[in-house]
Amino acid sequence: MSVNSMEETNQQLLLEILNKLNNLELLIPSEVSLSDLANSCNKENNTVRKYIIANYEPEKDFYKKGGKIFVGKEVAFDVRKHYVKG
């Protein structure tokens, strides 16, 4: 296989991966409630709440709506990663 052919194949694979990621992103909600996030991490609500309050900024990274705490998808990903490690 020539270098140009490999580069074209790699570029095509990267474009396919990017397309799949973009499609998956559409399935992820833009906001997640603290209780749903805690459930997905197999942690107590209070544990996740304390972690969010200690590591993120109110009204920027998390906010209250109707008495519930919500986070955006990026914060939700970060919190899930944190608890996967621990």
ZIHU-V551368 format. One record per helix or strand of 2 or more residues. SS is the DSSP state (H for helix, E for strand). FROM is the first residue (numbers start at 1). TO is the last residue. Records with the same first field share a line. If there is no record, write none. Layout:
SS=FROM-TO / FROM-TO
//
This chain:
H=3-27 / 34-41 / 45-55 / 73-85
E=31-33 / 62-65 / 68-72
//
